[in-house]
Amino acid sequence: MTRSALRMTRRRLLGAVGAGGLAAVAAPFLGGRARAQGSGHLRVIHASPATLTLWSVTYLAEDMGYYADEGLTIERILLNGGPVAATALVAGEGDLQLATPGEALSAVSRGQDIRILESYTATDAYSLCLGQAIAAERGVDAASPLAAREAAVASLRGASLGITAPGSATDLITRMSLRQVGLNPDSDVQLVPMGSIVNVVSGIANGAIQGGALLSPFTEQTAREFGAVPVLGVAVGDIPAAARLQGQALHTRGAEIEERAADFSAFIRADLRALKLILEEPDAARDTLRRTRFAAIDEAIWPAVWAGQLPTFRTPRVTEDGLRAWLETGSIGGNPDPETFPYAQMLHMAFVESGLTDLGMTL
């Protein structure tokens, strides 16, 4: 299947009405469906074609041979964005999906049976960054006191800030940052959809925009190469409203839970071994990932990239509060009610709990 066949706008996905509507959106995928039933082979959908540090747990589980130890083979399917990835999962083009839960929350609210099995990051390491020139004008750098960095953001009235797309995580983080300092993101600044994080980086570098929300390792690379300044970071607690948002999670279709239980249990047990390595030997994990996945990142900044991501690897459990925080933003398609949403139906932590017991881990 070509990548063009997989293109799907967030608006089209989140605007699908009911289970039938989402099934219709997924229809182009159904003809090529080939399910691996209890085979030990798992197709893992990623919501980005980029190799991202936020997926370090699953990369490490593969690179350390933990999946192989469990008798699993892994096929990674790299797609361009959460909406496309969610559609592919619903259509059966993969067995598991790695993404933030926004699209899944919308799907569940419309009748789809999507389950969350595991957390990869407690939150995601987004930062609102300013270009070198405007940061210098405001007299701030990454080490400035939080009050000074917030004041710099508050002074952005009339500025242009880059996001990947309306409704994206970059859009959400930017809006939260602006509201935190008293600005209206719809009237006080111009949010410029740029299609990808790479384009946001380019816009900051050439001065086409004054800043934007970036994700590690792009934050560190843009700072080093183009003098950008991260002024508010989610992972370090600068944006309290964003810190509650559940980060990367592992999703599947509800119908697969029983059928693929052995494979899912093995997959998550391998992930837990990788998480244990990260928590207990972070430098060893860092060095392995540098060699196996992130050799293209400048060696001089790799330790900082890793240090910025490390605090997000805290627990394999997804909580109701982490999902509720997404609903409370009002950005989820269909605008489901946070008070009545079926969290217990969506959360399936049984594989995590059994894996922790099997490995003698306490988290």
C-alpha positions in Angstrom: 0.0 0.0 0.0 1.4 3.4 -1.0 1.7 6.2 1.5 -0.7 8.4 -0.5 -3.4 5.8 0.0 -3.0 6.3 3.7 -3.4 10.0 3.8 -6.2 11.2 6.1 -7.0 14.5 7.6 -7.6 14.8 11.3 -10.9 16.6 10.6 -12.1 13.8 8.4 -11.3 11.2 11.1 -12.6 13.1 14.1 -15.7 14.1 12.2 -16.7 10.6 11.4 -20.2 10.0 13.0 -20.7 6.8 15.0 -19.2 3.4 14.5 -20.5 3.2 11.0 -18.9 6.6 10.1 -15.5 5.5 11.3 -15.9 2.2 9.5 -16.6 4.1 6.3 -13.5 6.2 6.8 -11.5 3.0 7.3 -13.0 1.2 4.3 -10.0 1.8 1.9 -7.9 -0.3 4.2 -10.1 -3.4 4.4 -9.3 -5.0 1.1 -5.7 -5.7 2.0 -6.4 -6.9 5.5 -4.1 -9.8 6.6 -4.4 -10.7 10.2 -1.7 -12.6 12.1 -3.8 -14.6 14.6 -1.7 -15.7 17.5 1.3 -16.1 15.3 3.9 -14.5 17.4 4.2 -11.8 14.6 3.0 -8.3 15.6 2.5 -5.4 13.2 3.1 -2.2 15.2 1.8 1.1 13.8 3.7 4.2 14.6 2.0 7.6 14.3 5.1 9.2 12.7 7.6 8.1 10.1 10.4 9.6 12.2 12.4 7.8 14.8 11.5 9.6 18.0 12.9 9.3 21.5 9.5 9.0 23.0 9.3 5.5 21.6 12.6 4.5 23.3 11.0 1.7 25.3 9.8 -0.3 22.3 13.0 0.4 20.4 15.1 -0.8 23.3 12.9 -3.9 23.7 13.6 -4.8 20.1 17.3 -3.9 20.1 18.1 -5.7 23.3 16.4 -8.9 22.0 13.6 -8.9 24.5 10.9 -9.4 21.9 12.9 -12.2 20.4 13.2 -13.7 23.8 9.4 -13.8 24.0 9.2 -15.6 20.6 7.9 -12.5 18.8 8.8 -10.9 15.5 8.0 -7.2 15.0 7.0 -5.4 11.9 6.9 -1.6 12.2 4.4 0.4 10.0 5.4 4.0 9.9 2.5 6.4 9.1 2.3 10.2 8.9 0.3 11.3 11.9 -2.2 10.2 14.5 -5.4 10.3 12.3 -3.9 8.0 9.7 -2.4 5.7 12.3 -5.8 5.4 14.1 -7.6 4.7 10.9 -5.1 2.0 10.0 -5.6 0.3 13.4 -9.4 0.4 13.1 -9.1 -1.1 9.6 -6.9 -4.0 10.8 -3.7 -2.9 9.0 -1.8 -3.4 12.2 -2.2 -5.2 15.5 -0.9 -2.5 17.8 -0.6 1.3 17.5 1.7 3.7 19.3 0.3 7.3 19.6 -1.2 9.8 22.0 -4.8 8.8 22.9 -6.7 11.7 21.2 -7.9 9.9 18.1 -8.7 6.8 20.2 -10.7 8.8 22.7 -12.8 10.2 19.8 -13.3 6.7 18.3 -14.5 5.3 21.6 -16.9 8.1 22.1 -18.4 7.3 18.8 -18.9 3.6 19.5 -15.6 2.0 18.4 -14.0 -0.5 20.8 -10.4 0.7 21.1 -8.4 -0.3 24.1 -5.2 1.1 25.7 -2.8 -1.5 27.0 0.2 0.3 28.2 1.8 3.7 28.7 5.2 4.5 27.0 5.5 8.1 28.2 3.6 9.7 31.1 3.6 12.9 29.1 5.4 14.0 25.9 8.4 16.2 25.8 7.0 19.2 23.8 8.5 22.6 24.2 7.3 26.0 23.0 10.4 27.5 21.3 11.2 31.0 20.2 13.5 31.9 17.3 16.9 33.2 18.2 16.2 36.8 17.2 13.0 37.2 19.1 14.4 35.4 22.2 17.3 37.8 22.1 15.0 40.8 21.9 13.1 39.6 24.9 16.3 38.9 26.8 15.6 35.3 27.6 17.4 31.9 27.2 16.6 28.4 28.3 18.1 29.1 31.8 16.1 32.2 32.5 13.6 32.1 35.4 10.2 30.7 34.5 8.6 34.2 35.2 10.9 35.7 32.6 10.2 33.0 30.0 6.5 33.4 30.6 6.8 37.1 30.2 8.5 36.5 26.8 5.6 34.4 25.7 3.1 37.0 26.9 4.8 39.6 24.7 4.1 37.6 21.5 0.9 39.4 20.7 0.9 39.7 16.9 3.5 37.0 16.4 3.3 34.0 14.1 3.8 30.6 15.7 4.2 27.3 13.8 2.1 24.2 14.4 2.0 21.0 12.4 -1.8 21.1 11.9 -5.0 22.4 13.6 -6.0 20.0 16.3 -2.6 18.4 16.5 -0.6 18.0 19.7 1.6 21.0 18.6 -1.5 23.1 18.3 -2.8 22.0 21.7 0.5 22.7 23.5 0.9 26.1 21.8 -2.7 27.0 22.8 -2.1 25.9 26.4 1.1 27.9 26.6 -0.6 31.1 25.3 -3.6 30.8 27.6 -1.3 30.2 30.6 0.2 33.7 30.1 -3.1 35.4 29.3 -3.1 35.4 25.5 -6.0 34.3 23.3 -4.6 31.9 20.7 -7.4 32.6 18.3 -7.0 36.4 18.2 -3.7 37.5 19.8 -1.3 35.5 17.6 -1.4 33.7 14.3 -1.0 29.9 14.4 0.5 28.8 11.1 -0.2 25.2 10.0 3.1 23.9 8.5 2.4 20.3 7.9 5.3 18.7 9.9 7.7 19.3 12.7 10.5 19.6 10.2 8.7 22.5 8.5 8.2 24.2 11.9 12.0 23.9 12.5 12.7 25.3 9.0 10.3 28.2 9.7 12.0 29.0 13.0 15.4 28.8 11.3 14.7 31.1 8.5 12.6 33.6 10.5 9.3 32.9 8.7 7.7 32.4 12.1 8.7 33.6 15.5 8.4 30.3 17.2 6.5 27.0 17.6 6.0 23.8 19.5 8.7 21.3 19.0 9.2 17.7 20.2 12.4 16.2 21.4 14.9 15.7 19.7 13.9 18.5 17.3 13.9 20.9 20.3 17.6 20.3 21.1 18.6 20.1 17.4 17.0 23.4 16.6 18.5 25.1 19.6 22.0 23.9 18.7 21.8 24.5 15.0 19.7 27.6 14.8 19.9 29.2 18.2 16.2 28.6 19.1 15.3 28.9 22.7 12.8 26.5 24.5 10.9 28.8 26.8 8.1 26.5 28.2 8.5 22.7 28.4 5.9 20.1 29.2 8.3 17.5 30.6 9.8 19.9 33.1 6.5 21.1 34.4 6.4 24.6 32.9 2.9 24.0 31.5 0.9 22.4 34.3 -2.2 21.9 32.2 -0.3 19.9 29.6 1.6 17.9 32.2 -1.6 15.9 33.0 -2.0 14.8 29.4 -1.3 11.1 28.9 1.6 10.8 26.5 2.4 7.9 24.1 0.3 4.8 24.7 -0.2 1.3 23.2 -3.6 0.8 21.5 -5.4 -2.2 20.0 -8.8 -3.2 18.8 -11.0 -4.6 21.6 -11.8 -7.7 19.5 -8.1 -8.6 19.5 -7.7 -8.7 23.3 -8.7 -12.4 23.8 -7.5 -13.6 20.4 -4.0 -12.2 20.7 -3.7 -12.3 24.5 -0.5 -14.4 24.5 1.2 -12.2 21.9 0.2 -9.0 23.7 1.2 -10.3 27.0 4.6 -11.3 25.6 5.0 -7.9 23.9 4.3 -5.9 27.0 6.5 -8.1 29.2 9.4 -7.3 26.8 8.5 -3.6 27.0 8.6 -3.8 30.8 12.1 -5.3 30.7 13.1 -2.3 28.5 11.5 0.2 30.9 13.3 -1.5 33.8 16.6 -1.0 32.0 15.9 2.6 31.4 14.9 3.3 35.0 17.7 1.3 36.5 20.5 1.9 34.0 19.6 5.0 32.1 23.1 5.6 30.8 23.4 2.1 29.4 20.0 2.5 27.7 21.0 5.9 26.4 24.2 4.5 24.9 22.5 1.5 23.3 19.8 3.7 21.7 22.5 6.1 20.4 24.1 3.2 18.6 21.0 1.5 17.4 18.5 4.2 16.6 19.9 7.8 17.0 23.3 7.8 15.4 22.2 10.7 13.2 21.8 13.0 16.2 24.8 15.2 16.9 26.8 13.4 19.6 27.3 16.7 21.4 23.6 17.1 22.1 22.5 13.4 22.5 23.0 13.4 26.3 20.8 16.5 26.6 18.2 14.9 24.3 18.1 11.8 26.4 18.1 13.8 29.7 15.1 15.8 28.4 13.1 12.6 27.5 14.1 10.5 30.5 11.6 12.0 33.0 8.7 10.9 30.8 9.5 7.2 31.3 7.9 6.8 34.7 5.2 4.2 34.6 3.7 1.6 32.2 0.2 2.4 33.6 -2.3 4.7 31.9 -4.7 6.3 34.4 -8.2 7.7 34.0 -6.9 11.2 34.9 -4.4 11.2 32.0 -7.3 10.5 29.6 -9.7 12.9 31.3 -7.1 15.7 30.8 -7.4 15.2 27.1 -11.2 15.4 27.2 -11.1 18.5 29.3 -9.1 20.4 26.6 -12.3 20.3 24.4 -10.1 19.3 21.5 -11.4 15.7 21.0 -13.7 15.1 18.1 -17.3 14.8 19.2 -16.5 16.7 22.4 -17.2 13.7 24.7 -18.2 14.5 28.3 -15.3 13.9 30.7 -17.8 13.0 33.4 -19.5 10.2 31.6 -16.8 8.8 29.3 -16.3 5.0 29.7 -12.7 5.1 30.9 -12.8 1.7 32.5 -14.0 0.2 29.2 -11.1 1.7 27.3 -8.3 1.0 29.8 -7.0 -2.6 29.8 -4.0 -2.7 32.1 -4.2 -6.5 32.8 -1.2 -7.3 30.6 0.9 -4.6 32.4 -0.1 -5.9 35.8 0.6 -9.5 35.0 3.9 -8.6 33.4 5.0 -6.6 36.4 4.2 -9.7 38.5 6.0 -12.1 36.2 9.1 -9.9 36.3 8.9 -9.1 40.0 8.8 -5.4 39.3 7.3 -2.8 41.6 6.4 0.6 40.1 
